[in-house]
Every structure is written in structure tokens, then in C-alpha cells.
Amino acid sequence: MAGPVTEASLSWVRGTMFEAEGEGGARLQIDSPVAKGGGGLGFSPMQLLLHALAACMAVTVVQILAKQRLELEAYEIGVRGERAEEPPSPYTHIVVEHRFRGAGLTRPNLERLVEMVEERYCSVAATLPRGLIEHVVVLPDEAETAGRISARKPHPPALSPF
């Protein structure tokens, strides 16, 4: 028996720009960067992959924290993807930085939670090659000693603050 089916469609606008329409009529512009011959007037497909990963992780993390009755004051995610130089230039390493603030949040719990969400619940992460993603958990009082999990490569410098 087949699982759920997801569909997407694009409409060409002009040049290398396309528009995607989501549920509720939300619209998203997609374009190639100027450096790749595009107009640079929308999200690039590779940026969208990073956004999809961040969104998939974030939604599930927030849902689980709510079930744990932990109060989230702020949650920001930054994602940086390193790409191969040779076409088709796939991602070779992705760092997802999770910045949390809230009463009762602890590094060990958040690190376990982020790892569990990647391994068991995030469809986008499951679609990507294993070992590609590294997570960094940052709590405001511990910004200097950010915890890294799911690391499979040497650690690049932490992402800049949001």
C-alpha cells in the first residue's frame, strides 16, 4: 500500500523566475541567483531545500516541546549548506543551528529532542543522505559553548547570530 502523496506545481513568470502556490493561496517566488544566470528575485531551489529542512525540524520540535509542557519564548533556526564545486553541486555538509530561549529548557533535553526529530520524524531530513546534517543547539546563557550533535565532520565555525 502506498503512503501519502505530496504534489507541487510551478508557473513560469519570466526569465528564470517561477511562482509556486501553496495551501491557502500562499505564493512563493523561485529564481536562480544572478551568479547562475538568473534574476535573483526569489528563493533559489537550493535555499528552499534548506528552508524545508529547517521548517520540518522546527514544526516537530515545537509540537514535542508543547507536549512536554515546556514554555518556549523564542526559537530561531539558521541553516548553512556547503556545496560541492563540481556540477550539479549537491550539499556536502549542512549545519542547522537551533537557538532556543525558554524556562525549563536544558541542553541535554534539547539535544536529544533535535536528534530524535531528525532521525524519526522529519521527512525532509530522511530524504537527505545520512550523515549530511549537523545540529548545533544554542541557549542564550551558553552561546559561547554551543553544543553540537549529529556531527560527522570537523566543525565549521558557528553561524552568525540572527
Summary of the structure (lengths in Angstrom):
residues: 162
radius of gyration: 17.4
end to end distance: 43.6
largest distance: 50.2
contacts: 413
relative contact order: 0.13
helix: 34%
strand: 28%
